[in-house]
């Protein structure tokens, strides 16, 4: 399974537009740069960090499940773990380990 950067960018763009935010406004809310948001939305960025994903999720009020996998947090998917809360408890070393794990799982 490979990371679908184009789909991630499309989900971010669609949710941002649904919330009537500009790229600059999303960037400010997520503490990122507008150029970085633009690159993600246009699939030109091929290296999303867990920290950036969590910042964007927080700014858009979506779960990493939705952003990365397209899984909406509704009754049908209620069994999925809310990864965001658990990742917030991790220190930098633990986040690097989780990132490596995700890379290994998604590179199959």
Phi, psi and omega in degrees: 000127178252159179286130181264082184299325180297318180292322177299314179299319179296319180295318178298312181300314182297315181292320178301314180292323177300323179275002179058044177253144170277168176299322180296319179293318177297316180302317179296315180296327183267359182059044177232178179265151176302324180297320179295315178300316179300316180296321179295313183295331181263010178064024179269350178257120182251021180213082177273127176276159176299320180301315179296318179301314181294323178295318179293317178302316179297318181292326181264355182057050175232163179270158173301329176303316180291310185297314185275326188242349182079015181270116180279144179274079177235187183302324181297327183249024185297340181284349181285141180285139176281094185295327184306312183297321180290322180292330178295339180275351183276147172271180185300318180296316180295321178296322177296320179295316178298319179299316178297320178298314179298318177301316181295317181292320185276353181267002180293000000 
